[in-house]
């Protein structure tokens, strides 16, 4: 079966359908963007690390933190995403609680 080349009309329609307009304007981004050398803003005033923060989409941030105890228990906390006090906290008090 011989190979058929498209006529001028399909090629013309394809070129007209592929027009490019001006790009969508964007607003100013964060200073430095995601690669900013500035230190990230801490979630809490705790001197310990805030581990694995995640937003819930319902106005809360969940994260893990280590308590200031000698065994450095790992706990889970929930904060309002606008800031403020922790609204929930769960810590394992014994090994069986895990």
C-alpha atoms as one frame of an Amber mdcrd trajectory, in Angstrom:
protein
   0.000   0.000   0.000   1.580   3.311  -1.012   2.130   6.004   1.611  -0.160
   8.983   1.153   0.979  12.465   2.111  -1.653  14.798   3.556  -2.968  17.528
   1.320  -2.469  21.232   2.019  -5.818  21.708   3.819  -5.183  19.323   6.770
  -1.701  20.783   7.213  -3.100  24.339   7.128  -5.794  23.440   9.698  -3.193
  21.886  11.965  -0.998  24.994  11.801  -3.944  27.296  12.553  -4.991  25.190
  15.552  -1.510  25.439  17.013  -1.304  29.197  17.421   0.537  30.561  20.422
  -0.625  33.586  22.350   1.223  35.630  24.940   2.120  33.688  28.092  -0.072
  34.025  31.166   1.309  36.766  33.422   2.554  35.629  36.810   2.819  37.549
  40.037   5.980  38.074  42.010   7.202  34.922  43.714   8.747  34.518  47.115
  12.100  36.251  47.491  14.715  33.671  46.646  12.080  31.097  45.687  12.418
  27.498  46.823  16.209  27.643  46.621  16.559  30.540  49.061  19.570  30.173
  51.374  17.509  31.584  54.271  16.658  29.269  57.155  13.078  27.929  57.064
  10.646  29.358  59.591  10.289  26.956  62.536   6.791  25.606  63.169   7.093
  25.646  66.944   9.118  27.382  69.624  10.495  24.002  70.716  14.258  23.643
  70.718  13.801  20.173  69.204  13.192  19.341  65.532   9.728  19.437  63.963
   9.766  16.218  61.927   7.731  15.487  58.753   5.307  18.458  58.777   2.292
  18.064  56.492  -0.782  20.203  55.859  -4.178  18.560  56.115  -6.044  20.899
  53.793  -8.553  21.439  56.626  -6.537  24.206  58.271  -4.129  22.102  60.322
  -0.485  21.027  60.222   0.451  17.608  61.563   4.035  16.887  62.529   6.193
  14.684  64.716   8.428  15.927  67.484  10.675  14.527  70.168   9.859  15.276
  73.779  12.574  16.709  75.967  12.850  13.515  78.009  16.057  11.472  78.353
  14.667   8.723  76.100  13.559  11.335  73.488  10.074   9.884  72.928   8.595
  10.517  69.495   5.193  12.237  69.564   2.676  13.482  67.014   1.176  16.954
  67.210  -1.401  19.037  65.368  -1.187  22.829  64.980  -3.555  25.312  63.338
  -1.962  26.361  60.029  -2.376  30.035  60.996  -0.176  29.434  64.056  -0.879
  29.217  67.745  -0.875  26.440  70.303  -0.807  22.727  69.582  -4.425  21.494
  69.540  -3.626  17.783  69.866  -0.700  15.668  70.992  -0.192  11.909  71.114
   2.835  10.298  72.742   3.623   6.648  73.432   4.135   6.307  77.178   5.257
   2.661  77.085   6.643   0.357  74.428   3.266  -1.426  74.238   1.592   1.855
  73.223   3.371   1.804  69.875
